[in-house]
């Protein structure tokens, strides 16, 4: 399953298995963006709160077209620098 995720000014493209959970998607995003899973807020679809939920159950579609999301959150380093 393909995703285009906007985070700040950046656009990240990633792919996860079709049977992945929301938590697995967030783990992949954490690797790309350095935003810890606990500090991530995803927008673009309703019901994006249960990390154990399958992405297909959240309304995402497998196939050739990328699903679009927006990630809101700061890396731990950015939070420390702001304080």
N, C-alpha and C positions, 0 to 999 in steps of 0.2 A: 504494500500500500504506500503510495507516494504522498508526500506533504510538502507544501510551500509554506514556510512559517516566517512571518515578519516579526522582527524583534528590534525595536528602535529604528535605526536607519538601515539595518541589515535584513536581507532575505536569505533564509536558509532552506536548502532542499535536502530532504532526507527520505529514506525508505525504510519501512519496518514490515515484518511479516503480516500477512492478511489476518492472522489469528492473534495479533498482538493486543495487549491491554493498554488502557490510557496511561497506566503507570510505566509501562515499557517505553511508550512514546516520550513521556516526560524524562526518563532516564537518558534517552538518546539526545533530547534537547539540552539536558544538563551538560552533556559532553561537548556539544557544539557551542553553547552560549555561556557556560560557566555559571548559569543561574541554577542554584540548588532546587531540587524537586519541590521542597517545602515552600519555596518562595515564588513558584511559578503560578501564574494565572493565565489560562488559555481562553481565548474568546473566538467565536466563529460558529459555534454550535451550542445548543442548550445541553444541559446534563453532563458537564465536563468536570465533575467533582469526585466521582468514585473511581479511584485509580485501578480497582480490580475489574472494572467493566471493560468488555471487549470493544475495540474501536468500531466494529460494525454495529454494535448495540448502541453506540453513541451517534449513529447516523452517518458515519464515514463510509465511502464506497471504494472498494478495491477496483483496480483497472488502470487504464493508461492515463487518465486525467488526474492531476494532483489535487488533493484536498487542501483547502486554504485555511490557515489559522493565524491568529496574532498572539504572541507571547508577551505578557507584561510581567516584568520582574527585573531585579538587579542582582548582579553577582555579589557574593559575600565581600569581595575586595572593594567593590564600588560603595557598599553600605558602610564599610569601615572608613574609607576615605572621606565620605560625606560627614561623618561624625567627628 
